[in-house]
Amino acid sequence: MKSHPRYAEGKAGDSDSAYQLVKDCLSLEVIDSIQAIFAAHRPVIASAHSIERDGVNAIPEVLADFLGIHLGWQVDSSIVQSNIVAHTGADGFSRLARQARFDGNVESGKAYFLVDDFIGQSGTLANLRSFIISEGGDVIGASVLTGKTFSAKLALTAETLKLLQAKHGNELEIWWRAKFNFGYECLTESEAPYLVNTPTIDRIRDRITAAFQA
């Protein structure tokens, strides 16, 4: 996807470029799979159209429109990212430090299906899911155009959680909860290993603080 000639323009907000990119990268097999799994729920499609340095990323929104047309599902147009996180090209600690926030109207009790253009550490989708659930919605699935293979598993496993607790104990989690308003259990399976593989709590706090300030 990133090698597509229209990628930069679509990422910067050009809808025509985003349309061409999505059209060229979309998998009809995946659409059929989504239809087979979720058709009975008829969810609303919500996209993580984030604010980038050069504009509002148009790719997720266009992907949502494509899926809405192919699947016959409603597409949400009110839920938007309300802050700039600059995740594109960022390292793991920068992604952890700059958590995406969302705002908009969520239909209470309604099922939602999330889409994004790329999945790295899964944090943006997790943040979008959290917002929708906090507003009374139900998130039943998600799909992206591309991403890292190991990021396809979003939910934190019990094994990884135990490794994190054993490595850094309660001290880091207390600091983390004060900083981000959530604990270890809300990290994704791709986020938690960054903390497990960092030797000390001070190192984590320093890296998070530096990334947040940047």
C-alpha angles and dihedrals in degrees: 000000000000091000092056111117092232096046099100093048093047091048089052093053107271105143096197091054091046090050092053092047094049091046091053097043102038117114114218089195090060091049090053089050092050090049092051094049103039108022094104091059096049091204128194112253113231121186130206095226096174131197110252131189091264100037144301111325105245097188099084092046092050090047089053090051091049092051092044091055095044096044100033092235130143116259120215116228101175105064109089138165107258101197140045114249101165094212096159107109092356124138124245098267092049089054091049093047097048105057116189117241125202138200135184144090118312121190106232112236093011122130116239132199115201129215135185135167098238137014120208112150093352092238097128093052090046090052092048090048090050092052094050093048092047088055094051102266128127120230111207104170150343141211137190136194094236144340148139114313095230090054093064089089105072105173118084111246123228089240094056091045090054091050090052093048091047093049102046106009125197098322095074093041092053090052091044093051091050090049101044106015094240137081137227092285092069095055117104125241089255096047100050096060090062087063095040091053095049109094101218141026091232090056091053093048092048093049094046093047093048092048092047092051092047 
